[in-house]
Amino acid sequence: MDAEQYVENVRHEIFDELFNYYFECLPTPIKGSEKYWVASKKLYQSLNEEQIGHLKMFTKLVMTDVISTIFSKLDNVSPYPEQDGKFELKLADKVINGDLQEYFFMNGEE
């Protein structure tokens, strides 16, 4: 697996698997008491179809920003102020970071 494949795997897991999981669970009846799920389901169930579409767009925006931020840190594009040294992400002894954020936006559909 190279850097581009890694980014595509992240994209698939977040935008396909997790996104779909959340929006498949939200319309189901509330079970349990985990406060974030209860509040999210109540919000979702109060929305009309147009508002649900807006919520889905907003969710993808948040997911995109989170992934981009993590990739920018791993690529050493925007290190933390107190960070000493640079990140080096390896897969099978091959460095794959440096262009993760760029691959994410180049190949992105979001």
C-alpha positions in Angstrom: 0.0 0.0 0.0 1.3 3.4 -0.9 0.3 6.9 0.4 -2.5 7.4 -2.1 -4.0 4.0 -1.3 -3.8 4.8 2.4 -5.6 8.0 1.9 -8.3 6.3 -0.2 -8.8 3.7 2.6 -9.2 6.4 5.1 -11.7 8.2 2.8 -13.7 5.0 2.3 -13.8 4.2 6.0 -14.9 7.7 7.1 -17.1 8.8 4.2 -18.6 5.5 3.2 -18.6 3.2 6.2 -18.9 5.6 9.2 -21.1 8.2 7.4 -23.5 5.5 6.3 -23.5 3.9 9.8 -24.4 7.2 11.5 -27.2 8.0 9.1 -28.6 4.5 9.2 -28.7 4.5 13.0 -30.2 8.0 13.4 -33.7 7.2 12.2 -34.0 4.1 14.4 -35.8 4.2 17.8 -33.8 5.5 20.7 -32.3 2.7 22.8 -30.0 3.1 25.7 -29.1 6.2 27.5 -25.8 7.4 25.9 -26.4 11.1 26.0 -24.8 12.0 22.7 -26.8 9.3 20.7 -30.0 10.3 22.5 -29.6 14.0 21.7 -28.5 13.2 18.1 -31.4 11.0 17.4 -33.9 13.5 18.9 -32.4 16.2 16.7 -32.5 14.0 13.6 -36.1 13.0 14.2 -37.1 16.6 14.5 -35.8 17.5 11.0 -37.6 17.4 7.6 -36.1 15.9 4.5 -34.4 19.2 3.4 -33.0 19.7 6.8 -31.7 16.1 6.9 -29.9 16.8 3.6 -28.3 19.9 5.1 -27.2 17.9 8.2 -25.6 15.3 5.9 -23.7 18.1 4.0 -22.6 19.6 7.3 -21.5 16.2 8.6 -19.4 15.7 5.5 -17.9 19.1 5.9 -16.9 18.3 9.5 -15.4 14.9 8.5 -13.4 16.6 5.7 -12.0 19.2 8.0 -11.0 16.6 10.7 -9.3 14.4 8.1 -7.6 17.3 6.5 -6.3 18.6 9.9 -5.0 15.2 10.9 -3.2 14.8 7.5 -1.7 18.3 7.8 -0.2 17.3 11.2 1.1 14.0 9.8 2.5 15.7 6.8 4.3 18.3 9.0 2.5 21.1 7.2 1.1 22.6 10.4 3.0 21.3 13.4 1.9 22.1 16.9 3.7 25.0 18.6 5.2 22.7 21.2 6.1 19.9 18.8 9.7 18.9 18.7 10.6 17.1 15.6 8.7 15.9 12.6 6.2 13.1 12.2 7.2 10.1 10.1 4.5 7.7 9.2 5.8 4.4 7.9 4.1 1.4 6.3 6.3 -1.6 5.7 9.4 0.5 6.4 8.4 3.0 3.7 7.6 6.6 4.6 4.1 7.5 3.4 3.5 10.9 4.9 4.4 14.2 3.3 1.6 14.4 0.7 -1.4 12.8 2.5 -3.4 16.0 2.7 -2.6 16.8 -0.9 -3.8 13.3 -2.0 -6.9 13.7 0.1 -7.9 16.9 -1.7 -6.7 15.9 -5.2 -8.7 12.7 -5.3 -11.6 13.9 -3.2 -15.2 13.8 -4.2 -16.4 15.5 -1.0 
